[in-house]
Structure formats: structure tokens, C-alpha cells
């Protein structure tokens, strides 16, 4: 609702350009008034008294109007000087929370609302909210203005609740939101939020929120039916004549109810917009049976009767000052849709009580700032805004004051703090003695709205303590020092005697010299005041080992002598460097410098340096020496790799051949490897190596190596010189006999003093033992006799101990008379089990076990097989041999009875068939087939099962699912009793379970099993004898 212009003269609306038109008109009218009440404003501008009250409060919050209390009545008066300042500077507002202008720091959008802040309106009227928005940015923007959906029920009362507009830079526009307040709206205060958002053009600066409240008052006019109940509130109050109440003290309001209907009715009273704990409704007591009085929850009235309900308003002790308009609602039990409403106007007078206190946190300082705390406790019921300042108690600014903060806002029943730092300005004003200097200052307070204060200022004191005593002592000492310095300068320039020469430095170029470098001792010196030197003499004194040194004498009375011109410079200081002496021999020397000064006060100055050592030539020294036997496996590999045409045994070589090794020793050959390190190799003339027994018997001739021209050719593969050290690694030495060896390394220096022995060092005792050769423990055939007709051949089983020493195995078949029936077969075991025996032999912990090794001997006759085990090392040692018992091979019968075919899975059956079984797969089987010939009445049997079979046929033989061996025999018998047999050993091995369940892993596992089975398949032709 807009206030119309009064018919009076005075300033125009333009005098208050930043105020809404209704507030500007009210402000101009107040300029011509002393003090007014809301009733005066309502009568002047013909508006509702509640609306007038809210407009006056808006001006109070803007700092243009202040409150006056006269008895129980609150009046309003305009700040004329504040209005003039406001009028001239066009300040928007002094209270940012209720300002009509919302400008966010750095925001390109500015929003002006009219009306601003709180606004009061009666139910059933229309409220217009005018919003002026300005685009102060550099971009054109599309702006959305809307009422927040959370602002209910105002969002529903507004039609439409949102608007969109486009603004160019520096352009503004106005949007009007119209709120239709329904008549049935409950009197209450409804907050709302207005939002301005430009997400496409100002996403970081928006949205901007503006808050306000709309107070809905009871309807101005009501219509009552003839039979409707009525009620009256006593005492009667209005917006212009509100009831003055004291907080925490009950205020009694009587509700007189008139039941004008022809029915008995019950009435209840409640305040919808007032906290429940701020009021109490007391209904009249009723009577029940037996005459007992009980409390009632309603007022029961007969037709056309009246009653009274009592309301006690008891506001809290800390309630804020101002007017409160609780709405009293009367409801009827008979007509629940009927609600009778009236308002009670209450006013809590302002209480401006304020406690101010200045507390000293640090009031005595030596240097730095004093610290004080200003506490302000608001014990009243209004919010306070205090401006705090500090000043000296005199005209001269002796201290600097810093307040943090300078302005505080204190709500009622709250407290605020301001910290004050006080620092003296001029450090030289600090007292030297006494109890210090006191600075008195005042802290001034001012209320922004000129509300009363308990005191206008508080006095404080800062004590600047006196300086410590040592500062005064420092000043005294400085003065004394200044006088002493002045006296010294006078003595220095007028009475000081001549300064004698002074040796600044007298030293040797190096503290240690070496005879090997062929250099002599050289001296350095520096002497101050060299022009006062007459003579300078240097004498050298050797120790018992050194040689005499010639004395050096120099005359400096006429300047720098020629013999020192090469080594010295003469300026303010005589500096000489690298002056040679004739001290060259081994020993320790001390040198004395004697200086004789010139003038009447001649002095002798003596300075000594030493001892200075000349070290003799360094002798070679053995730092480390060790020896170890070469493992037999490495030696055997070296022997195998040796060239066959070697005809001599060079020293320290491992390329040995069997003939050479046999020539060297009939028993064994071992190699010892040496590692040693010798310091100062350039001083070595010769290296000597010899082997002795523990009782000092020479076991090998001495070997010597000349190192005068560096590492000899025979040692280049093993030795090197680096960092003044000779390092030799794995230098070999042959050992041809068993026993205990102690090797001695001797270093002969190039220059050796008379009577001084060469440096030597021995190794630990190395024991060379004869290795035990391999031994044949068992040799046998798989069966005592074999059948030629069944296609059988002799197979051997043997077991050897110490097979790790086995170099070669020989197998030979002979007749009982010694005739060779099966040529000698050699198997090389130097690199492990040969491929030809890999299927039949296993090596476990040095034990070699071979089973069913085929020999190829299948012809009719008697055989004796022998094997010979030859060791890897120890050439000439006898081989361990063993023979089998006599074994027979029975020829085919004359009747032609024979087994023509015996096959496994379509291939000739070997003596032993190995199959690997996977428990995860279904049971497996093999196909056995056979064919025999030799007559009509033949009895063919497959043992142990199924027994009798046809002369030609085949069966499926299931494999066991466990690790086992089974023997299957095919036996044929004719009617003459002749018999032919052929046996097959079937060995099954169960594979371990596989954890992987992936299809790819299972496929790879099966392929590996099949590949392994093919490699180990007996159908691959076994190795045959030559």
C-alpha cells in the first residue's frame, strides 16, 4: 500500500531519492513534526495503524528516526542532522539486513525492493512487491526473478511467482509481484525469499537472495450472522494504544463470550501466531457430581448466555522490545468452520541497559604493545551497535591505538569483545630509572542510533617500564670506550714506538716428503714489517737418521737479496714460497728462523717449524692371500674342453688333456686357485710361489715371476694393477699327489735394505684327498631266460653307488667262453644321465638305478653281461666291474610256433609301457592286439585275464587309476606241448591334481601331458648297442 502525498509544502520526493515513495513522504512530514506516534501517522495519511507502525520501525532501522519513551507511551522523532546527511549523500541504508538495496560485493546485479523489509497488510487485501534490478556488469544477461518455493504460503498467493527479463549492460527494469492474501489467512508473520539468478551469464555471482517478511493482520471488516457467537477482549487495545507489559510478569486479558445461538455450545481460545509457552488460557471451573470443582478445557455456555475466559500473557524475561500482536481465535464446538478472530496489541518498552568494562591483559610493557580487552554485555532487550575509539588524555599523541574491531553489534542478552593494543610512539622517551612512565588514555563509546549509554568513556593506564640497568651500563661503557679510543689514537699517532718485524707464518710446503720422489724440503714464510729486518737466517737440524743441512743466511738491509728474488715478494709483508733446502735424506728435520731487526731498539726474533719427515721408499706389502681347491666338476669340464693335440703342460693352465694328465700323475690331478693382493706393485722386483708340507718339506719347485716391467705375460689373464695395488684372482696351480699343502707367496722388493728379509705370507693348509670311485652294487637281468619265438631280448637292471663320481659306464655281452656277442656300449655320465638311458635310469642322492635297459640280444644262445664304472677324476684308477649270471635265449621251436604280432594301440609292444593317468578325467584304457601261427590246435591265453583268446584278435585293457605295475603275458601252446610266451609290463603313474580351473589352463595341462607321454613313449626306438 502506498502513502498518498499530504497537502503541505516542503521538500519534494526527490529530496529522498533512495527511499521508497511512501517512506520518503513520511520522512518529509516528520521534518516538520516534533515527535509522533503510529496513531498520528495513521490519521495523517489515512492508513491502518499497524502499517504506520511498520513504516516508522523501518525508518528507525535506517537510522533516520529514534525512539522516545514518555511514561508508558513510545514516540518517534526524526534525526534532522541524519536526514540531511542521508539526503545529501543518498545513503542506501544503515542496516544491511533490512535495506531496500541489495548490492553484493563484486556482483554485477543490483536489486531494489519496494516495500523493503517487513510489511503489514490486512487479510483479504492485495500486496504488491516492486523489484527494480540493474545490470551493472559488462555482459547482457537473461535474469530469472522468482519467489522461493520454500516461502509458503506466499508462493501460492503470488500470481505469477516468477518472471524473466533480459537486460543489456548498464540497463535496469522493474518487475511487480502481486500477492492476493485470502480473507481466511491466519494473522501471522510470513517470511519470504526473493531470488535473482543469471546462470548463463553470471554463474559465479548469482543467485542473489533478498529476504523479507509480510505480516498478515486480521480483516478490517467482518460479517457476523445473527446467531453467531461474539466475543470481546478486555482491556481493549489497538495499534496506537498498545498495552504496556513487563517481561516475565503476567498480563491478564479477559475474553467475554456471548452465545447467541439457541444451542448449548463449548468455546475454546488459542493464539495461532504466538508461542504456546508465552500465554496460558484459563477456563472457568466446572461442577461434576458430588459438587467437586474441576478444571475445564473449554467454556460451556447455554443458549443466550455469556461467559468469560482468562488469558495470561507472560513474555520471557529476555524478550526483545517492540510491539507484539497475538491473534486471539475463538472456536465453537457446534460450528467448527466458524473462527472468530481479534488481535491483542502488546508493547514491550525498550531497555537500554549495557555493562561496559575495560580489562587490562598486559598493562605493563618493556617493549611492544599493551593489550586490553573491552567487554560490552547487553543486559537490555534491544540490539546495540557501538562505535569504539581510543584517545590520549592530552593534546600530544604519545601512543598509537589499534582497536579490533572498531564496531560491534550486540544482540540482547549477549556480549561482545573489543581488543585494544596501545603502543608508545617514541622509543627514546622510555625512562631510564624509576617505576616507569604512565600513559593515561580513554576509550570512548558511541551508539550508532544515539541510544543511551551508561558511560561515554572508560579510562585506562599503560605503564612503560624503565629500561634495564644493563642498558644504562652500556651507555656508560660506550662513553668510557669512546674516551679510551680517543686516547689510544693519540698515542698511536704521536707516541707509539716503531713496530718490530713479526713472523706471520713459518711452515713447510708439505708436512711429509718421500724419498721416492727425489725432492727436498721446501719452506714458506710471511713476515710483517719487512723493512725493519737486517738479517734472516734459517738453520736445519736433522734427527739421528737424517743428514746435516746447510744454513741459509740472507741480508735484507738493502732490500730483497737476489737469491730470494725467485721465491719472494716484498711489499708491506715479505712473502716467500717454495724456498728449497738441501734436506733430501730420509729422516726428520726441524728448522729455526732467526731475524735480527734494525734500529736503536734492535731485537732478535726466533721462530721454529718441525719436525718435517722425509719417508723412505715404500716396500711392497701383502694385503690378502687365500687359496682353494677347484671343485672336481669344474676340473672335469676343463679336461673335457682340452685340445686333443696338446703336447706340453704349461704352468697355471687348466687346458689339460687325458694323456698329459696320465703322464703327470697315475692317480689324480687337482687344481688350487690363488687370490692375493699386494700393495705398492711398482716396488716389486719378483714374486715367488712354493708349496711345502706342514713339516716344511718342499712339495713343488719354486716358481718366480719378474714384475720389474709390469705384469708378466703368463699372469696377464689373472692379475691387474689398479689404485697402487696388484690384484690376482683364481691363479691356478696343479696338484698331482694327495696330501697336505701349505703355499708360500714371497714378494721381493726392488730396493732392499741390508739385512732386511723379503715379505712373505703363507696360506692355510689345503688337504687333497683321493676321491672314492663309483661302485657297482647290483647287476641282473629282468628274467632268467628269454624266448626268441616271442620276440624277447635280454634287459638289464643295475644299481651304482657314488654315481656323482661316474664319468663313463661300459656294457659288454660275452659268451661263457669270453667271446664278445654284444659289442661294448659306452655311456658318458660326465654331464648327467645320457639321453639314451634317460627313460630307464634315475639318480637319487648319488645312487644310480636303471631298470629294463634293452641290450638287443635276442638270438638263441647263452650270455654273460658285464659293466664297468669309470670315475670322472683320477686317471689310471681301476674301474669297478660286475657280471650277471648266465642267461639263456631259447630259440624258436621247429614246428614254426611263434607270436607274429603283439601290439599296444597299433604299435609293437615294448617290454615296458608307461601311462600317465589323470584322476580328473574318465578312466582310460589301451588296445591290446595279437596274432600267432604254428598249427591248427593252438591254445592261446592272455594272462592273468581274460584267459583263453582267439589266435588273432584284440581287447580293450582298462588302466588302473592308481600308481601300480601290471604284467600281461601272451602264452601260446601247441598240441605237442611246445610253448611260446611274450610279456608286457604296464606301469601307470597318477598325475598330481591341478588347482587351475580355467579352460585355458586345463587345455595347456592336457597338451603338456600328451607331449610328455609322446616323449616318454616306449614306441620311440630305445638306444641299441653298436
Beta strands, then each sheet from edge to edge (+ up, - down):
strand 1: 65-70
strand 2: 73-78
strand 3: 101-103
strand 4: 109-114
strand 5: 118-122
strand 6: 126-135
strand 7: 141-147
strand 8: 162-167
strand 9: 171-180
strand 10: 188-197
strand 11: 208-217
strand 12: 230-234
strand 13: 243-245
strand 14: 251-259
strand 15: 265-271
strand 16: 279-282
strand 17: 286-287
strand 18: 293-294
strand 19: 299-301
strand 20: 305-313
strand 21: 322-332
strand 22: 339-348
strand 23: 354-362
strand 24: 364-365
strand 25: 370-378
strand 26: 384-392
strand 27: 399-404
strand 28: 407-410
strand 29: 414-424
strand 30: 437-447
strand 31: 457-464
strand 32: 502-508
strand 33: 512-514
strand 34: 522-528
strand 35: 533-542
strand 36: 552-555
strand 37: 568-570
strand 38: 573-580
strand 39: 587-597
strand 40: 604-615
strand 41: 621-629
strand 42: 670-679
strand 43: 684-692
strand 44: 698-706
strand 45: 719-722
strand 46: 725-735
strand 47: 739-749
strand 48: 759-762
strand 49: 766-768
strand 50: 775-781
strand 51: 785-787
strand 52: 795-801
strand 53: 806-814
strand 54: 820-828
strand 55: 841-844
strand 56: 847-854
strand 57: 861-871
strand 58: 880-883
strand 59: 887-890
strand 60: 898-904
strand 61: 907-908
strand 62: 912-917
strand 63: 925-933
strand 64: 939-943
strand 65: 947-949
strand 66: 952-958
strand 67: 964-973
strand 68: 979-990
sheet 1: 1+ 2-
sheet 2: 3+ 4- 6+ 9-
sheet 3: 5+ 11+ 10- 7+ 8-
sheet 4: 12+ 14- 20+ 16-
sheet 5: 13+ 22+ 21- 15+ 19-
sheet 6: 17+ 18-
sheet 7: 23+ 25- 29+ 27-
sheet 8: 24+ 31+ 30- 26+ 28-
sheet 9: 32+ 34- 38+ 37-
sheet 10: 33+ 40+ 39- 35+ 36-
sheet 11: 41+ 42- 46+ 45-
sheet 12: 44+ 43- 47+ 48-
sheet 13: 44+ 43- 47+ 49-
sheet 14: 50+ 52- 56+ 55-
sheet 15: 51+ 59+ 57- 53+ 54-
sheet 16: 51+ 59+ 57- 58+
sheet 17: 61+ 60- 63+ 66-
sheet 18: 62+ 68+ 67- 64+ 65-
end
